[in-house]
């Protein structure tokens, strides 16, 4: 039975994965790409901002101010009447 002898050759430096960084060639001039999730969040934020602007400009958002959250049957603060300060109230 004949045996084969294996001849070892040194690795080719141009195909070596452990080549120094200077041998890899020029770095691309293009900036890195923006991740998809960043683009999606930007689109969602833009849509929400546009929706808020439409609600404010059309008046569909309702009235704003402290009385907005008190309900329809809210009474004025103590010591305040429709004419101004209640009798005996301090300024």
Residue, then its C-alpha position, 0 to 999 in steps of 0.5 A: x500500500x502506497x502512502x501519500x506525502x503531503x507537501x505544506x506550502x506557506x499561506x498566501x498573504x493576500x488571502x490571509x484573514x489576519x492581515x494588518x488593517x493597512x493591507x485591507x485597502x481604502x476605507x469607503x467614503x460613504x457614511x454608515x447607513x441609518x438603522x431601520x428602527x431609527x427611520x421607523x421612529x422618525x416616521x412615527x414622530x413626524x406623523x404624530x406631530x402632523x396630527x397634533x398640528x392639524x388638531x390645533x389648527x382645526x380646533x378639533x382638539x378642544x379647549x385648553x386650560x385648567x377647566x378642561x379636566x374639571x368636568x362640566x359641573x365644576x364650581x369656582x374656587x372658594x371666595x370667587x364669584x362671577x362678579x369678582x372677589x366675594x364679600x369678606x374675601x382677601x385680595 
